[in-house]
Amino acid sequence: MAYIEGFVLAVRDANRDVYRAHAAAMAPLLREWGATRLVECWGDDLPHGTHTDFYGAVKAEPGEVVVFSWIEYPSKAVRDAANAKMMADPRMQDLGPMPFDGKRMVMGGFDVLLDA
């Protein structure tokens, strides 16, 4: 079964097109390194919670939108190898700076429990 690497982050609303272009430039590299799918979702209907919510998870600031994304890999081993290749590939520098604050990004790997 697939392995998922998920991300939640905050992007300035004004940087939507810059973020999309950055993600689109990453997609072929991720596929080359073994990803089978990349999905980027721009926050649209995110309620503010009483105790916790997406905004709080990434310490979103005024004017920022929460982005939820995931990358699908055939296995955790492929994901791990892809991450190592990503860190070593000089083409990553060609993409320029990330259009978000990586320090506030929440990310992690997930085993698929159900894919219906």
Order of alpha helices (4+ residues) and beta strands (2+ residues): beta-alpha-beta-alpha-beta-alpha-alpha-beta
